[in-house]
Amino acid sequence: MNNKSVKANFRHKQLQTTGFSQINIILFGIYLAAFIMLLAAWLQPKVSFSVLFRDVFVAASVKPYYGLFSNIGIFLWSATAAILLFCGTVLIYANRNHKYSKFLLSFGGLTLLLALDDFFMLHEAVFPALLNISEKVTFLVYAILTAYCLFKFRKIIYNSSYTFFIIAIFFLFLSILVDQLIPSSSYLFKAGDSYFFEDSLKFIGIITWCFYFIKISGEQIISLSK
């Protein structure tokens, strides 16, 4: 075996060892974070431990179809965020398309924020109650973050199937508009209709957002094999 082969084998084993060590560190970090969360849930005195762990439908004694479309929307937000963050990380490790990796990670972070907002009702309940931040201020912050990402990655978006992105933004904006305007103009709709219009617009927006970003993520992963 010549010198070059020995060096190549050594380098390969070194990379394997480094990769294994990194995986162990990540796994340890995940277990540590999970342990801290469980310990905090057990020690905090305000909410029963069983309430935090029981299924929400069981705890609230409601049917499983309650909030069906809201839950599907949260699944779509979460799936899109996971795909964006995963694909963005893959591009970084592959040392390819740094602009696209930043694009995917940025919108992955934004999508994760929207998923958390939907799941924990941040703009509706948490922020107003705990931080005294109104819904309008929260929506403004989300709009600024979205506008920043749009401006920063405008070239990438322009070179993509941006029609889907425009449709997603349009429907999500309309849902916010309906949410904010209907309470003060309730004579326009029958009781309960406002929920249908607001959540239907939002649902279509989420589906389109999901399709657009999964499409781009898939294209970038496929490009790695070329």
Buried (B, 14 or more C-beta within 10 A) or exposed (E): EEEEEEEEEEEEEEEEEEEEEEEEEEEEEEEEEEEEEEEEBEEEEEEEEEEEEEEEEEEEEEEEEEBEBBBEBBBBBBBBBBBBBBBBBBBBEEEEBEEBBBBBBBBBBBBBBBBBBBBEBBBBEBBBEEEEBEBEBBBEBBEEBBEEBEEBBEEBBEEBEEEBBEBBBBBBBBBBEBBEEBEEEEEEBEEEEBBEBBBBBBBBBBBBBBBBBBEBBEEBBEEEEE
